[in-house]
């Protein structure tokens, strides 16, 4: 069997982390990919014995050391990087040049400095847009999660250098990003039909606009006795969102809950028991949290931006353009259970398109081409 070095992304399970991949899809989606790759390839995961909650930079350096060890002693047939802005492809490529090895590097880009709406990159890693570009250029196959995201990145690079953008486009592939359906199914439970739970399962970062969600709920909670809202992620105590959320909870006892970054078991159980999921994002290249909510039969209300229309597979009545429309749609689906269940069922079918079973052929084709 062909051998692949699979470079995992940095993850934590006992605490929160500001990057969603560390507590979410870096664990769940990556595990789903590995499970399928192991059927056809000899897979060596790097780091080979990861220590949970280890320091991010130490973890990165350890990854490079282990890659170098295998390149020198037991070279693989390919290298697969789950997150190309964690272990840099340009560093791996430099190792290959020094060792005179011709091994293809396949890697995901999860977010990009070349996406103007990706405020997380611009806030936490400013001035690294050329590093991001170099990492993309050094990959032999660039994996994108949606066509929308790919088009934005190529368009922005083209503004600076059209020939370079064309070269990057030629080795770019839209393969999607799987939700871990088998893991989610493990915690399946039947929804209760009394209270309506509205969930916000996104990171409290600027581009997810939690404050907008809180303001909408501030208007709705007094109107309905049978609704409650659940914020799944930890809110830093020094933020306006923390103060606003706690004031909302104090004003409506028993109706506002905080997950403080739930363990995966509790998180998926919550999603199966929830009724409505809301996104107020201004940036979305895929929306793995939304796909998980869709898969667990939530009626998801999403802004008409980024990749949301693409992952909705032609469904449009759940998309909104402004806060007024969001409030109107949220009110409608609170009051009309039949329509809420029907839309949730259709969205669940759309989310199933992002199971690894449906996506795996894309990965096989890219690896075969390399």
Secondary structure as UniProt FT lines:
FT   STRAND          3..7
FT   HELIX           20..23
FT   HELIX           25..37
FT   TURN            38..40
FT   STRAND          42..46
FT   TURN            48..49
FT   TURN            52..53
FT   HELIX           56..73
FT   STRAND          78..81
FT   TURN            84..88
FT   HELIX           89..98
FT   TURN            99..100
FT   STRAND          104..108
FT   TURN            113..114
FT   TURN            116..117
FT   HELIX           119..124
FT   TURN            126..127
FT   HELIX           129..138
FT   STRAND          141..144
FT   HELIX           147..160
FT   HELIX           162..170
FT   STRAND          172..174
FT   HELIX           181..186
FT   STRAND          196..200
FT   HELIX           206..208
FT   HELIX           210..220
FT   HELIX           221..223
FT   TURN            225..226
FT   STRAND          227..231
FT   TURN            237..238
FT   HELIX           240..251
FT   TURN            253..254
FT   STRAND          256..258
FT   HELIX           264..273
FT   STRAND          276..278
FT   HELIX           288..295
FT   TURN            296..297
FT   STRAND          299..303
FT   TURN            306..307
FT   HELIX           308..311
FT   TURN            312..314
FT   TURN            317..318
FT   STRAND          319..320
FT   HELIX           323..335
FT   HELIX           337..351
FT   HELIX           352..354
FT   HELIX           356..369
//
